[in-house]
């Protein structure tokens, strides 16, 4: 697994150019978006996006 796909978004640096960091930050701050490789972090979420880099 390439953890850069997790670490960058986790600190507010999106990989998708169409999404500026200022739009990502509120989702990170609220907990609505949680980039993680830990399976236990999906507990309690209504939607989990699982990707393979």
C-alpha positions in Angstrom: 0.0 0.0 0.0 1.2 3.5 -0.9 0.6 5.4 2.3 1.0 8.8 0.6 -2.6 8.3 -0.6 -3.6 8.4 3.0 -1.1 10.8 4.6 -1.5 13.7 2.2 -5.3 14.0 2.3 -5.2 13.4 6.1 -3.4 16.7 6.5 -5.5 18.6 4.0 -3.5 18.1 0.8 -6.0 16.6 -1.8 -4.8 14.4 -4.6 -7.6 15.5 -6.9 -6.8 18.8 -8.5 -10.4 19.9 -8.8 -10.8 19.9 -5.0 -8.9 22.8 -3.3 -7.5 22.2 0.2 -9.9 24.9 1.6 -12.9 22.7 0.5 -11.4 19.5 2.0 -10.5 21.1 5.4 -14.1 21.4 6.8 -14.7 17.7 6.1 -11.5 16.7 7.9 -12.2 18.9 10.8 -15.8 17.6 11.2 -14.7 13.9 11.0 -16.9 13.4 7.9 -13.8 12.5 5.9 -11.1 10.2 7.5 -8.4 9.0 5.2 -7.1 5.8 6.9 -5.7 2.4 6.3 -7.1 1.0 9.5 -10.2 -1.2 9.1 -11.5 -0.2 12.6 -11.9 3.4 11.5 -15.0 2.6 9.4 -17.0 1.7 12.5 -20.1 3.9 12.8 -19.8 5.4 9.3 -22.8 5.2 6.9 -20.5 5.2 3.9 -16.9 4.0 3.5 -15.0 4.4 0.3 -12.4 1.7 -0.2 -9.8 2.2 -2.9 -6.8 0.4 -4.2 -3.9 2.5 -5.3 
